[in-house]
């Protein structure tokens, strides 16, 4: 049987081919979620919001026939994109599990040996940073590896694939382009507060991928779905409290009338956000 990593890589390649996504998917993730909704006949909501717990990259859950992906905007935009790609794997392979278990939390730098989580990481890696394209591009940039790989090289890769800086160094090591000592050398730029930002801007790029957006965003279409579900009774006010609580606000901000009587579960949830 093939190594589980290779199975995950192959699933990513097949997925990219099925939807004709090309090699640079990071900027297409919202469109990809739309394609999945249509093709898989499932409902998907994406919520982007800052968590105080920066070790939590995000999570995926299931409620009222809808899969909800929540990402932590207190992490870099590049990191957020990887989390979404990771959750796409779960949507493709683990829908029954998500429905039964309600929420799967994704932790930053998780050493979890769960094969399914490792496969989701491999899927996301190959989806966003295809091995074959990496190999072609590295040969071009280093003149068939006669030129040294430096900070600038990583930044150019990062901008090409639209991901986090460390995602590139990890991927270069995975495909055998660099060794672990070189990976550590390249990541040394992160030890000084603004060195990566300065060099990124020196090279003519925006620094968006390297910083937390700290955005609070729920898509317009999802607000419309929430309203429709609330009006027909499929979503309770308690549910709204939980959903908008993740965004750091209350349902009233979006035009809902206040309900003074909340269940103990909803009250406990709101209290937990203040801890």
PyMOL commands that set and color helices and strands:
alter all, ss='L'
color gray80, all
select helices_A, chain A and resi 4-18+26-40+77-93+95-101+115-128+131-141+151-161+165-174+180-191+195-202+208-210+220-231+237-246+251-254+264-273
alter helices_A, ss='H'
color red, helices_A
select strands_A, chain A and resi 43-49+56-63+66-72+103-107+217-218
alter strands_A, ss='S'
color yellow, strands_A
deselect
rebuild
show_as cartoon
